[in-house]
Amino acid sequence: MSEKELAHKSVEYRKKILKYIYQAKAGHTGGSLSCIDILNVLYNYTMNVDALHFDSPDRDRYIQSKGHTVEALYVVLASRGFFPESDLETLCKYQSHYIGHPTRKVHGIEQNTGALGHGLSLSVGTAIAGKMDKRDYRVFTVLGDGELPEGSNWEAALSAAHYKLDNLCAILDKNGLQISGPTHDVCNTDPVDQKFEAFGWSVRHVDGHNIAELMEAFDAVPFEKGKPSLIIAHTVKGKGISYMENQLKWHHGVPDSKQYADAIQELDLLEETLP
Amino acid sequence: MEEIVDATIENIAVTNRANLEVFSATLQHLAETDRDIIVVTSDSRGSGKLVPFGQKFPEQIVEIGIAEQNLVGVSAGLASTGKKVFAVSPACFLTARALEQIKNDVAYSNNPVKLIGISAGVSYGALGSTHHSLHDFAVLRTINNMIIVAPADNFETEQAIRLAAETNVPVYIRFGKKQMPLLSESEKSFEFGKGRIVREGSDLTIIATGETVAPGLKAAEQLENDHNISATVVSMHTIKPLDYKLLASVATSGNPIITIEEHSVYGGLGEACASFLIQNGYHNRFKIIGIPDEYTVTGSQQEIFNHYGISGDGIAAAALGLCR
């Protein structure tokens, strides 16, 4: 997909995230809106994965460590044909497979996540297997900045560098907010770039809502041969909806009908301005 | 049961070796013809007797360092690609430190990692409670999609490792490092979820697991010789799924039942058996022998066993109390 098409896709995805969270009356709205541009570029531009060949041992893998923003992943997978979008009408409903965190019961999802601090270890194991089997696939994982204090992340970060996993790319969705406040107040992890570099990673910063920057960064992976790559994506929680942006209550806030209508209208206007 | 019985099974499971050594030998044997056998260790290749494996198959061992959460997460990632992954770490750390990874990354995600808890129970003896695993059956029993196995002797250990390699669901196997005698020369069947009757009797049933089957057999001999009480001894190597059919069959006789385990008396083999029996109308006299809910006494594994009655004498005394 071209940069222009991707930009339109991001607006479409934002509308769908809001639609299904609004219908389910549940979901992690703010974080889904902060990571959606990353997922859009990954699935529609960067990764070698598709619904028909999801069992291919050579497919690129995506493991979502910040599992709670699964709504973003669901709408992307639906648009890529992994399942009918109408399935999302059952989101979080009784007996639905479409629960509030990633589950392998949903076609296209690699690993069950939701407890924080798990995605990076799973990705390291998957990337080591790729090296063992001399396969060319790459492993991508999106981490939340709120989950970084989990010690298992740092255990995994050590292993990734120790095994020189340049087939592994982590993307930090650095929206700066977590459920009880700004991450720098809850448990400051900055300077996070220097920490990962000290652990042996190669690090780049991008504007996590700038499609061109994301495309360019993913094109450049691995940033250095023999090192895992970290993309620090500077994002805005609730991005795209003015009244949600950087507002803590939208961590898992659900819009009412008026708010939903306002949000869709805002996205319609945004879409009109796109080239 | 103290004499050495030569029971070579494909040149690996000679008897009277530590189950730990048999585990390591079996893995090496499997790896010779299967490049998908991968061992993952947390600075535990020495204590897991896996140094020769690492030397022979350097491409098939992944060292994580002392980081059990990562050990299990990485193992799950490897297993998701089709590797036959054995994650090897002391049982105490593996099943406590990395419990969330076991629950989510292995069991819930159905990444069929073979979790190997070495130096299980009170194998570490006087190193104390930090190194004991008296909780592992209890916590893992409550996790869906997990086979839990405690092989008793060299034969069961070899069979369990071979089966685990070919099993496409998560398995937890725990054993110690003590030399173990062969339980039975005649009973050569082994499958997960099927207890093995290693001694037939008519007055009492002793159901034991792991390294407590040997003292169970010893007690049965003492009871026969000294008190003319004839005991059946079951090696219930699989804690989950539990062999309900066998349980029902031994309970039907109405004979008293004693369970023995190197585990807390809470939540392990004994309570699993009791739960089945009481819910299915069996009212046999019943006794659970294990490690009581207290600050565990200091001592070697054998001394701890003796202290809590996990010995020929202790089990025989409990049996006499139950049979009177």
Chai-1 contact restraints between the chains, C-beta under 6 A:
chainA,res_idxA,chainB,res_idxB,connection_type,confidence,min_distance_angstrom,max_distance_angstrom,comment,restraint_id
A,Q111,B,S109,contact,1.0,0.0,6.0,A-B,restraint_1
A,N112,B,Y108,contact,1.0,0.0,6.0,A-B,restraint_2
A,N112,B,S109,contact,1.0,0.0,6.0,A-B,restraint_3
A,A115,B,E100,contact,1.0,0.0,6.0,A-B,restraint_4
A,A115,B,N104,contact,1.0,0.0,6.0,A-B,restraint_5
A,H118,B,G73,contact,1.0,0.0,6.0,A-B,restraint_6
A,H118,B,D105,contact,1.0,0.0,6.0,A-B,restraint_7
A,S121,B,N70,contact,1.0,0.0,6.0,A-B,restraint_8
A,S121,B,G73,contact,1.0,0.0,6.0,A-B,restraint_9
A,S121,B,V74,contact,1.0,0.0,6.0,A-B,restraint_10
A,L122,B,G73,contact,1.0,0.0,6.0,A-B,restraint_11
A,L122,B,A76,contact,1.0,0.0,6.0,A-B,restraint_12
A,L122,B,G77,contact,1.0,0.0,6.0,A-B,restraint_13
A,L122,B,D105,contact,1.0,0.0,6.0,A-B,restraint_14
A,V124,B,V74,contact,1.0,0.0,6.0,A-B,restraint_15
A,G125,B,V74,contact,1.0,0.0,6.0,A-B,restraint_16
A,G125,B,G77,contact,1.0,0.0,6.0,A-B,restraint_17
A,G125,B,L78,contact,1.0,0.0,6.0,A-B,restraint_18
A,T126,B,G77,contact,1.0,0.0,6.0,A-B,restraint_19
A,A129,B,L78,contact,1.0,0.0,6.0,A-B,restraint_20
A,A129,B,T81,contact,1.0,0.0,6.0,A-B,restraint_21
A,A129,B,K83,contact,1.0,0.0,6.0,A-B,restraint_22
A,S152,B,Q69,contact,1.0,0.0,6.0,A-B,restraint_23
A,E155,B,A67,contact,1.0,0.0,6.0,A-B,restraint_24
A,E155,B,Q69,contact,1.0,0.0,6.0,A-B,restraint_25
A,E155,B,N70,contact,1.0,0.0,6.0,A-B,restraint_26
A,A156,B,N70,contact,1.0,0.0,6.0,A-B,restraint_27
A,S159,B,N70,contact,1.0,0.0,6.0,A-B,restraint_28
